[in-house]
Amino acid sequence: MYKNLEDAILDLDKTGQLLRISDEVDPNLEMAEIHRNVFEKRGPAILFEKVKGSPFKAVSNVFGTYERTDFLFRKTFPKIKKVIELKSDPSKFLNNPFAYLSAPFTALKALPLKTWSQPESMYGETTIESLPQIKSWPMDGGAFITLPQVCTLPPGSKKMMESNIGMYRVQLSGNDYILNKEIGMHYQLHRGIGVHHQAYNLTDEPFKVSIFIGGPPSHTFAAIMPMPEGLSELTFAGMLGGRRFRYYFDKDGHVISGDADFVITGTIEKNRKLPEGPFGDHLGYYSLTHDFPVIKVNKVYHRKDALWHFTVVGRPPQEDSSFGYLIHHLVKDLTAGEFPGVKAIHAVDAAGVHPLLLAIGKERYMPFREKIPEEIITIGNRILGSGQTSLAKYLFIAADEDDPTLDIYNVKNFFNHILERVDWERDLHFQTKTTIDTLDYSGSSWNGGSKVLVAVRGEIKRTLSDNYPVLIEDNSPIIKTKVIQKGILGVHIKPFTNYDNSKYEVEELINSFDISLLAGFPLIVVCDDVDFIAETTNNFVWVTFTRSNPSHDIYGIDSFTEFKHWGCKGSLMIDARKKPHHAPELVPDKTVSENVKKRWDFL
């Protein structure tokens, strides 16, 4: 398909899918602001031909729409789907062998190809400070690589099939890093590089790392593909790219991608950390400053006419939403094998992915019993105990038998289905003092918080209401109410101060309700801005599930504790107000935004 990133960009240009910006652009906030403007309009990929302070061109928004993502992989995607279909059900080959004749040839592309020598195209060396120093948000701690392919091997190995390739963000400048000599690397829970790091800590061998930037689009995408542990992402890069991943080792023993635009080599200092961040991240908030590993830089290689590939993350949807879209279409046939009994699973992008997971499961084992949640509870726990899905904070799972037509990607309708049937006395299952996403600051500590599984099965119990005609009394704690959608009532009360006060505030709120009018509202969301949360479904899921910690922020009308089980007989309440310990929201620099719109009035 594409031998390198330049091939892909030329293809986009030829088909009218590229915007060239020839004026000099500042990588400090300005490039990111241009990117956001173009992305919001579903615009083309962007080629920045003059980056202030750098001799290199840069490109972004390559995956900016689902249609463009499909276009980039139009020749290889159908073939790799055939391989995945056979993995999920090998009998398909016997039933229709001619439909799958290409699968073995596609699989051959999975084997990395050692070139033994340095390609002529990878000829130059540069410095960290010469790279485009792209800063996306005002409070970012410095410049970051936002689409890195971080490659490591286990101790003593030079077998690329044992490599791990991950998209772990890299801080190029700022904080206490010595410019050109040190860079920071941020990786989170359940990442393959952590296995390698632990193994190196038990040896005297240096922990070598190579960071690839650019190359064929398939290489960038492979770095975020959730591959089974022990299977290299390079296999996927080759199949999706339609071309074997080419590599060699430099004189210092570092892996070099023969097709990347840039390669940074270095050594991870095993027992040394430095403050990394803040960084405007994909939940729509800053991830704050924390200690993370340091990379001692060895060399910085680049291709002739290299293109610096970057993206801008922030409150979803953003360009990286296309990664989730492509992953879903690739692996949906494998879901049943990974999670037996699961019909469908959806990490909701608009809620920041990990804070909210929706699923549909099958109740198969005891069909003669009363229709209550049984197997779907087991399935839900399997989801919460597996790899990346273990980072989910809220998991709502419905029984397939209740509505075989239920569409898990219609979030509004899915909540209608749940709320019509849920029994808050029975269907809530909490996990407390556990791990959550590193980027989620709603919990009680960094990486620490709680989860709740809501497993719903059975007949419709109630009719959801879309009208709440209550006048607010002068002495009421309620400032304003608004229906978010059928069955969900938004309530604006005074700002959150601390959890001791919140118990009294919620109790006062419950006492102010006319309970008889809440029968059609099984869910109440307490918030700071009820107009905003009710404006769109995306706003509802983003505010509700990124700003609440289940164990601390879920309350209920007529609640009870029976032994260790908590539930409520009336409406469930989620306190989604901003908390003092939450990270700041991402807000663009106003002056930069205004200047960009004046300077490029076509954006």
VMD Tcl script that draws the C-alpha trace (Angstrom):
set ca {
  {0.00 0.00 0.00}
  {2.17 2.90 1.27}
  {5.92 2.56 1.72}
  {6.11 5.59 3.99}
  {4.17 8.59 5.28}
  {5.07 10.72 2.27}
  {3.38 8.20 -0.03}
  {0.19 8.47 1.99}
  {0.26 12.28 2.06}
  {0.81 12.44 -1.72}
  {-2.18 10.13 -2.18}
  {-4.33 12.38 0.01}
  {-3.12 15.43 -1.92}
  {-3.91 13.82 -5.26}
  {-7.46 13.03 -4.13}
  {-8.20 16.48 -2.67}
  {-7.84 15.44 0.97}
  {-4.90 17.64 1.96}
  {-4.64 21.25 3.11}
  {-1.20 22.80 2.58}
  {-0.27 25.71 4.85}
  {2.80 27.43 3.40}
  {3.01 30.31 5.93}
  {5.29 29.85 8.92}
  {3.28 28.53 11.87}
  {4.25 28.56 15.54}
  {4.28 25.08 17.15}
  {3.52 26.76 20.47}
  {-0.32 26.49 20.57}
  {-0.88 27.86 17.04}
  {-0.53 24.59 15.10}
  {-2.83 22.81 17.54}
  {-5.45 25.55 17.24}
  {-5.39 25.27 13.44}
  {-5.73 21.50 13.75}
  {-8.76 21.81 16.05}
  {-10.48 24.25 13.71}
  {-9.98 21.97 10.70}
  {-10.97 18.83 12.59}
  {-14.20 20.36 13.91}
  {-15.24 21.09 10.32}
  {-14.40 17.52 9.26}
  {-11.67 19.03 7.10}
  {-8.69 17.51 5.30}
  {-5.30 16.38 6.53}
  {-2.99 19.34 7.15}
  {0.57 19.75 5.90}
  {2.48 22.48 7.75}
  {5.28 23.37 5.33}
  {7.11 25.84 7.60}
  {7.30 25.13 11.31}
  {8.82 27.93 13.36}
  {12.10 26.87 14.95}
  {12.38 23.59 13.02}
  {13.71 22.59 9.60}
  {11.09 19.85 9.33}
  {7.58 19.85 7.90}
  {4.71 18.48 9.99}
  {1.43 16.78 9.19}
  {-1.71 16.22 11.25}
  {-5.38 15.25 10.96}
  {-4.40 12.34 8.72}
  {-7.05 10.18 10.46}
  {-9.39 13.15 10.95}
  {-12.54 11.48 9.59}
  {-13.75 7.89 9.52}
  {-14.04 8.15 5.74}
  {-10.38 9.19 5.37}
  {-9.30 6.42 7.73}
  {-11.19 3.92 5.56}
  {-9.57 5.43 2.46}
  {-6.03 5.01 3.81}
  {-6.58 1.30 4.45}
  {-9.01 0.62 1.59}
  {-6.79 -1.97 -0.09}
  {-5.67 -3.89 3.00}
  {-8.59 -3.63 5.42}
  {-10.82 -6.19 3.63}
  {-7.92 -8.65 3.50}
  {-7.02 -8.34 7.18}
  {-10.70 -8.75 8.03}
  {-10.59 -12.13 6.30}
  {-7.69 -13.20 8.53}
  {-9.56 -12.07 11.65}
  {-12.77 -13.79 10.52}
  {-10.88 -17.06 10.13}
  {-9.34 -16.67 13.57}
  {-12.78 -16.18 15.10}
  {-14.31 -19.09 13.12}
  {-11.93 -21.38 11.14}
  {-14.90 -23.31 9.72}
  {-15.61 -20.36 7.42}
  {-12.71 -21.48 5.23}
  {-14.27 -24.91 4.76}
  {-17.67 -23.44 3.97}
  {-16.33 -20.93 1.42}
  {-12.61 -21.46 0.71}
  {-12.49 -19.16 -2.33}
  {-13.56 -16.17 -0.22}
  {-10.50 -16.66 2.01}
  {-7.76 -17.50 -0.49}
  {-6.02 -14.19 0.20}
  {-5.76 -14.81 3.96}
  {-2.48 -16.82 3.94}
  {-0.78 -14.17 1.76}
  {-2.01 -11.41 4.06}
  {-0.68 -13.31 7.08}
  {2.77 -13.54 5.45}
  {3.00 -9.74 5.65}
  {2.92 -10.11 9.45}
  {6.55 -11.24 9.58}
  {8.98 -8.33 10.16}
  {11.78 -8.07 7.59}
  {15.36 -7.44 8.72}
  {17.16 -5.36 6.07}
  {20.68 -5.81 7.55}
  {21.77 -2.35 6.46}
  {20.66 1.24 6.82}
  {18.37 2.40 3.99}
  {19.70 5.39 2.08}
  {16.56 7.32 2.99}
  {17.40 7.17 6.73}
  {20.53 9.21 6.39}
  {20.47 12.19 8.71}
  {20.88 12.95 12.37}
  {19.42 15.89 14.26}
  {18.69 17.02 17.82}
  {15.64 16.97 20.02}
  {15.35 20.79 19.98}
  {15.31 20.79 16.16}
  {12.16 18.68 16.08}
  {8.80 20.53 15.88}
  {8.20 21.55 19.48}
  {4.42 21.20 19.42}
  {2.53 22.36 22.48}
  {-1.22 21.83 22.23}
  {-2.77 23.40 25.35}
  {-1.79 26.44 27.46}
  {-0.96 24.49 30.64}
  {1.04 21.73 28.92}
  {4.41 21.21 30.59}
  {6.31 21.45 27.31}
  {6.38 19.98 23.83}
  {5.19 16.39 23.36}
  {5.26 13.64 20.77}
  {1.58 12.73 20.43}
  {1.83 9.85 17.93}
  {4.97 7.96 19.03}
  {5.60 4.30 18.33}
  {7.69 3.24 21.32}
  {9.60 0.02 20.64}
  {11.22 -2.17 23.30}
  {12.53 -5.72 23.43}
  {12.83 -8.00 26.47}
  {16.28 -8.43 28.06}
  {18.72 -10.42 25.94}
  {16.48 -10.49 22.87}
  {16.84 -9.16 19.34}
  {13.82 -11.06 18.06}
  {11.35 -8.54 16.69}
  {8.44 -10.94 17.17}
  {9.08 -10.45 20.91}
  {8.96 -6.65 20.67}
  {6.37 -4.39 22.18}
  {5.24 -1.30 20.26}
  {3.06 1.13 22.19}
  {1.80 4.68 21.91}
  {3.13 6.10 25.16}
  {3.38 9.85 25.11}
  {6.83 11.40 25.17}
  {7.71 14.82 26.58}
  {10.47 16.50 24.57}
  {11.05 19.64 26.59}
  {10.15 21.54 29.73}
  {10.11 20.62 33.42}
  {13.52 19.39 34.66}
  {14.58 17.60 31.47}
  {18.02 18.54 30.15}
  {17.33 19.67 26.59}
  {18.65 17.29 23.91}
  {19.87 14.83 26.54}
  {16.72 13.71 28.38}
  {13.08 13.18 27.49}
  {10.18 11.85 29.54}
  {7.98 8.85 28.86}
  {4.49 8.40 30.27}
  {2.97 4.95 30.26}
  {-0.02 3.71 32.21}
  {-1.54 0.57 33.68}
  {-1.84 -2.61 31.62}
  {0.76 -1.57 29.04}
  {3.19 -4.09 27.56}
  {6.22 -1.88 28.13}
  {5.70 -2.31 31.88}
  {6.41 -6.03 31.54}
  {9.71 -5.24 29.84}
  {10.57 -2.56 32.40}
  {10.04 -5.01 35.25}
  {12.21 -7.61 33.51}
  {15.07 -5.15 32.95}
  {14.95 -4.08 36.58}
  {16.02 -7.63 37.45}
  {19.11 -7.45 35.21}
  {22.18 -5.27 34.70}
  {21.37 -4.92 30.99}
  {20.58 -1.37 29.74}
  {16.91 -0.85 28.89}
  {17.19 0.33 25.29}
  {14.25 2.03 23.63}
  {13.53 3.30 20.13}
  {10.80 5.82 19.34}
  {9.49 5.85 15.78}
  {7.52 8.81 14.43}
  {5.76 8.69 11.09}
  {6.20 5.90 8.58}
  {3.22 4.28 6.86}
  {-0.14 5.06 8.54}
  {-0.43 1.38 9.46}
  {2.61 1.71 11.75}
  {1.02 4.56 13.70}
  {-2.23 2.67 14.07}
  {-0.48 -0.57 15.11}
  {1.03 1.22 18.13}
  {-2.42 1.60 19.69}
  {-3.86 -1.75 18.58}
  {-4.69 -3.88 21.66}
  {-2.75 -7.00 20.73}
  {-2.73 -10.13 22.93}
  {0.18 -10.15 25.37}
  {3.26 -11.70 23.79}
  {2.22 -10.93 20.19}
  {4.14 -8.07 18.60}
  {2.30 -5.10 17.14}
  {4.69 -5.32 14.19}
  {2.70 -8.30 12.91}
  {-0.40 -6.15 12.70}
  {1.52 -3.24 11.16}
  {2.66 -5.49 8.34}
  {-0.75 -6.97 7.60}
  {-2.62 -3.66 7.72}
  {0.10 -1.94 5.69}
  {0.25 -4.72 3.11}
  {4.03 -4.65 3.50}
  {6.38 -6.31 5.96}
  {7.77 -4.06 8.70}
  {11.38 -3.30 7.75}
  {13.97 -2.82 10.46}
  {17.65 -3.06 11.29}
  {19.88 -2.46 14.33}
  {22.21 0.52 14.47}
  {25.80 0.36 15.70}
  {24.64 0.95 19.27}
  {22.22 -1.98 19.17}
  {19.01 0.06 18.91}
  {16.13 -1.02 16.68}
  {15.62 1.30 13.70}
  {12.46 1.28 11.63}
  {13.47 1.40 7.99}
  {10.29 3.25 7.05}
  {9.85 5.76 9.90}
  {10.36 9.47 9.31}
  {12.15 9.92 12.64}
  {13.74 7.53 15.13}
  {14.84 8.61 18.60}
  {17.05 6.09 20.35}
  {17.93 6.05 23.99}
  {18.03 4.20 27.28}
  {15.29 4.16 29.90}
  {16.91 4.86 33.23}
  {15.45 2.03 35.28}
  {15.35 3.57 38.71}
  {15.08 7.26 37.89}
  {11.97 9.37 37.46}
  {11.27 13.03 36.79}
  {8.07 15.09 36.84}
  {6.19 14.69 33.53}
  {3.24 16.82 32.42}
  {0.81 18.46 32.69}
  {-0.64 17.37 29.36}
  {-4.07 18.07 27.83}
  {-5.43 14.57 27.40}
  {-8.24 12.64 25.75}
  {-10.68 12.79 28.68}
  {-11.00 16.53 28.08}
  {-8.91 17.48 31.13}
  {-5.22 17.89 31.89}
  {-3.35 14.91 33.20}
  {-1.32 16.51 35.97}
  {2.38 16.40 36.80}
  {3.58 13.04 38.11}
  {6.91 11.24 38.23}
  {7.53 9.01 35.20}
  {10.54 7.26 33.65}
  {13.32 9.24 31.98}
  {14.93 8.38 28.65}
  {18.58 9.28 28.18}
  {18.76 10.27 24.52}
  {21.35 8.58 22.33}
  {20.64 9.64 18.73}
  {17.87 11.27 16.69}
  {17.65 9.99 13.11}
  {15.48 11.35 10.30}
  {14.63 10.54 6.70}
  {15.27 12.88 3.81}
  {12.26 15.24 3.57}
  {10.93 13.80 6.83}
  {7.38 14.63 7.97}
  {6.66 15.08 11.67}
  {3.38 13.23 12.29}
  {1.33 14.58 15.21}
  {-2.21 14.92 16.48}
  {-4.03 17.02 19.04}
  {-5.98 15.29 21.77}
  {-8.67 16.76 23.97}
  {-12.29 16.25 24.90}
  {-13.63 13.62 22.47}
  {-14.41 13.29 19.70}
  {-10.98 14.15 18.32}
  {-8.78 12.67 15.60}
  {-7.85 9.70 17.80}
  {-11.55 8.70 17.82}
  {-10.85 7.16 14.41}
  {-8.55 4.66 16.10}
  {-11.44 3.40 18.21}
  {-13.65 3.28 15.13}
  {-11.16 1.14 13.24}
  {-10.45 -1.14 16.19}
  {-14.17 -1.81 16.59}
  {-14.57 -2.82 12.95}
  {-11.51 -5.03 13.07}
  {-12.09 -6.94 16.28}
  {-15.87 -7.15 16.66}
  {-15.78 -10.73 15.33}
  {-13.29 -11.65 18.07}
  {-15.39 -10.28 20.95}
  {-17.22 -13.53 21.63}
  {-13.93 -15.41 21.85}
  {-12.34 -12.90 24.22}
  {-15.51 -12.48 26.32}
  {-17.71 -15.59 26.09}
  {-21.37 -14.64 26.19}
  {-20.80 -11.05 25.05}
  {-22.77 -9.98 22.00}
  {-21.39 -6.44 21.82}
  {-19.23 -4.08 23.80}
  {-18.72 -0.33 23.42}
  {-16.23 1.93 25.17}
  {-18.00 5.27 24.82}
  {-15.63 7.69 23.15}
  {-17.64 10.79 24.12}
  {-17.20 9.86 27.79}
  {-13.42 9.56 27.43}
  {-13.47 5.81 26.61}
  {-12.62 4.20 29.96}
  {-15.09 6.02 32.24}
  {-18.11 4.41 30.53}
  {-18.50 0.96 28.99}
  {-21.75 -0.42 27.55}
  {-22.25 -4.11 26.84}
  {-24.86 -6.67 25.79}
  {-24.55 -10.22 27.08}
  {-26.41 -13.47 26.82}
  {-28.25 -15.32 29.59}
  {-27.90 -18.93 28.42}
  {-27.56 -21.39 31.24}
  {-30.84 -21.54 33.19}
  {-33.66 -20.33 30.92}
  {-36.32 -21.93 33.14}
  {-35.63 -19.58 36.05}
  {-37.04 -16.17 36.79}
  {-35.56 -13.52 34.47}
  {-33.05 -11.84 36.77}
  {-29.42 -10.91 36.04}
  {-27.22 -13.97 36.49}
  {-24.77 -14.81 33.72}
  {-24.44 -11.17 32.65}
  {-23.03 -10.39 36.10}
  {-20.34 -13.01 35.48}
  {-19.74 -11.59 32.01}
  {-19.50 -8.08 33.43}
  {-16.90 -9.18 35.95}
  {-14.94 -10.88 33.16}
  {-14.92 -7.58 31.27}
  {-13.77 -5.67 34.35}
  {-10.99 -8.20 34.87}
  {-9.49 -8.20 31.38}
  {-6.77 -5.98 29.94}
  {-7.81 -2.53 28.79}
  {-11.49 -3.05 29.68}
  {-10.45 -3.47 33.30}
  {-9.98 0.30 33.34}
  {-13.73 0.85 32.90}
  {-15.32 2.79 35.75}
  {-19.00 2.44 34.90}
  {-20.13 -0.73 33.11}
  {-23.77 -1.06 32.08}
  {-24.66 -4.49 30.68}
  {-28.04 -5.50 29.24}
  {-29.41 -8.97 28.47}
  {-29.68 -9.72 24.76}
  {-32.97 -11.61 25.18}
  {-34.79 -8.50 26.41}
  {-34.34 -6.73 23.06}
  {-32.34 -8.53 20.35}
  {-32.45 -5.33 18.23}
  {-30.75 -3.18 20.89}
  {-27.96 -1.09 19.31}
  {-25.08 -0.55 21.68}
  {-23.86 2.47 19.69}
  {-27.13 4.34 20.12}
  {-26.19 5.57 23.59}
  {-29.45 7.45 24.21}
  {-31.58 4.43 23.34}
  {-29.32 2.11 25.36}
  {-29.91 4.20 28.49}
  {-33.66 4.13 27.78}
  {-33.49 0.34 27.70}
  {-31.53 0.16 30.96}
  {-33.62 2.68 32.87}
  {-36.93 1.11 31.86}
  {-35.83 -2.19 33.43}
  {-33.26 -1.47 36.14}
  {-33.87 -2.48 39.74}
  {-31.63 -0.29 41.88}
  {-32.26 -2.56 44.88}
  {-30.59 -5.47 43.08}
  {-28.61 -4.45 40.00}
  {-25.72 -2.41 41.43}
  {-22.41 -4.18 42.06}
  {-19.51 -2.06 43.36}
  {-15.75 -2.55 43.44}
  {-14.03 -0.15 45.83}
  {-10.41 0.85 46.40}
  {-9.34 -0.47 43.01}
  {-7.44 0.81 39.99}
  {-8.89 3.16 37.40}
  {-7.48 4.94 34.36}
  {-4.32 6.94 35.08}
  {-5.86 9.95 33.32}
  {-9.06 9.88 35.41}
  {-8.84 12.21 38.42}
  {-12.33 11.51 39.78}
  {-11.04 8.86 42.19}
  {-9.73 9.01 45.72}
  {-6.06 8.84 44.64}
  {-3.96 8.82 41.49}
  {-4.79 5.59 39.62}
  {-7.15 4.73 42.50}
  {-10.91 4.82 42.64}
  {-13.92 2.55 42.28}
  {-16.11 0.83 39.71}
  {-19.75 -0.09 39.45}
  {-21.30 -2.83 37.36}
  {-24.97 -2.29 36.51}
  {-26.39 -5.59 35.21}
  {-29.98 -5.35 33.95}
  {-32.34 -8.10 32.83}
  {-36.09 -8.49 32.78}
  {-39.36 -6.95 31.71}
  {-40.05 -3.21 31.55}
  {-40.77 -1.92 35.05}
  {-41.63 1.73 34.42}
  {-42.53 4.35 31.86}
  {-39.84 6.97 31.54}
  {-40.88 10.60 31.75}
  {-39.65 13.57 29.75}
  {-41.48 16.22 31.78}
  {-40.71 17.56 35.25}
  {-43.09 20.48 35.87}
  {-42.04 21.39 39.41}
  {-41.68 24.96 40.58}
  {-38.62 25.57 42.75}
  {-39.38 26.78 46.25}
  {-37.46 29.77 47.63}
  {-35.82 27.66 50.34}
  {-35.00 24.74 48.03}
  {-31.36 23.69 47.48}
  {-32.27 23.27 43.81}
  {-31.14 26.12 41.57}
  {-32.53 24.65 38.33}
  {-33.79 21.37 36.91}
  {-33.90 20.14 33.35}
  {-34.74 16.83 31.68}
  {-31.58 15.42 30.06}
  {-33.47 12.70 28.22}
  {-36.41 10.48 29.06}
  {-35.88 9.07 32.53}
  {-32.89 11.26 33.41}
  {-33.31 14.46 35.39}
  {-30.52 17.02 35.70}
  {-30.40 19.06 38.89}
  {-28.21 22.11 39.48}
  {-27.30 22.77 43.10}
  {-24.55 24.83 44.74}
  {-20.90 23.93 44.02}
  {-19.23 20.95 45.68}
  {-16.90 21.74 48.59}
  {-16.06 18.43 50.28}
  {-17.53 14.98 50.85}
  {-18.61 15.68 54.42}
  {-20.79 18.54 53.21}
  {-22.00 16.66 50.14}
  {-23.79 14.06 52.30}
  {-25.87 16.78 53.92}
  {-26.42 18.56 50.59}
  {-27.72 15.41 48.94}
  {-29.91 14.58 51.94}
  {-31.34 18.09 51.81}
  {-31.91 17.67 48.06}
  {-33.73 14.37 48.56}
  {-35.97 15.89 51.21}
  {-36.90 18.73 48.87}
  {-38.23 16.40 46.16}
  {-41.86 15.39 45.75}
  {-40.98 11.70 45.48}
  {-44.24 10.88 43.68}
  {-43.10 12.97 40.72}
  {-39.86 11.02 40.31}
  {-41.39 7.68 39.30}
  {-40.48 8.32 35.66}
  {-36.95 9.51 36.52}
  {-34.95 6.55 37.82}
  {-31.71 8.50 37.32}
  {-30.90 11.97 38.67}
  {-27.63 13.71 37.77}
  {-26.49 16.47 40.13}
  {-24.35 18.98 38.26}
  {-23.00 22.53 38.02}
  {-24.59 23.46 34.68}
  {-27.84 21.71 33.86}
  {-28.28 23.50 30.52}
  {-24.91 22.23 29.30}
  {-25.44 18.65 30.41}
  {-28.91 18.51 28.82}
  {-27.78 20.02 25.52}
  {-26.45 16.80 23.95}
  {-25.99 13.13 24.81}
  {-22.23 13.68 24.46}
  {-22.35 16.39 27.13}
  {-24.40 14.13 29.42}
  {-22.01 11.17 29.27}
  {-18.88 13.34 29.45}
  {-19.93 15.28 32.55}
  {-21.65 12.42 34.37}
  {-19.02 9.73 33.98}
  {-15.78 11.73 34.04}
  {-16.71 13.78 37.14}
  {-17.95 11.04 39.43}
  {-16.40 8.25 41.50}
  {-19.02 5.50 41.97}
  {-18.23 4.67 45.60}
  {-18.23 8.33 46.64}
  {-20.67 10.02 44.27}
  {-23.58 7.60 43.94}
  {-26.51 8.20 46.27}
  {-30.09 7.01 46.26}
  {-33.54 7.90 47.43}
  {-34.59 5.52 50.19}
  {-31.18 3.85 50.15}
  {-30.20 0.87 52.29}
  {-27.33 -1.47 53.06}
  {-28.16 -5.15 53.40}
  {-25.09 -6.88 54.79}
  {-22.47 -5.65 52.25}
  {-24.93 -4.86 49.45}
  {-25.97 -1.26 48.81}
  {-29.06 -0.27 46.84}
  {-31.98 2.15 46.80}
  {-35.74 1.83 46.41}
  {-36.17 5.17 44.65}
  {-34.15 7.10 42.08}
  {-30.38 6.73 41.83}
  {-28.41 9.96 42.07}
  {-24.95 10.62 40.63}
  {-23.12 13.68 41.94}
  {-21.30 14.90 38.83}
  {-20.29 18.28 40.16}
  {-16.68 19.38 39.79}
  {-14.59 18.41 42.79}
  {-11.56 20.32 44.14}
  {-9.25 17.38 43.36}
  {-10.34 17.13 39.72}
  {-7.94 18.16 36.96}
  {-8.68 21.39 35.06}
  {-10.69 21.25 31.83}
  {-8.99 21.95 28.53}
  {-9.61 25.51 27.34}
  {-7.77 26.97 24.32}
  {-5.81 30.19 24.68}
  {-8.26 32.93 23.70}
  {-5.67 35.20 22.08}
  {-4.20 32.37 19.99}
  {-7.70 31.29 18.91}
  {-8.59 34.81 17.79}
  {-5.29 35.29 15.95}
  {-5.66 31.98 14.11}
  {-9.13 32.90 12.89}
  {-7.92 36.32 11.73}
  {-4.81 34.99 10.03}
  {-6.50 32.04 8.35}
  {-10.03 33.30 7.82}
  {-10.92 30.20 5.77}
  {-10.67 27.96 8.83}
}
mol new
graphics top color blue
foreach p $ca { graphics top sphere $p radius 0.5 }
foreach p [lrange $ca 0 end-1] q [lrange $ca 1 end] { graphics top cylinder $p $q radius 0.2 }
display resetview
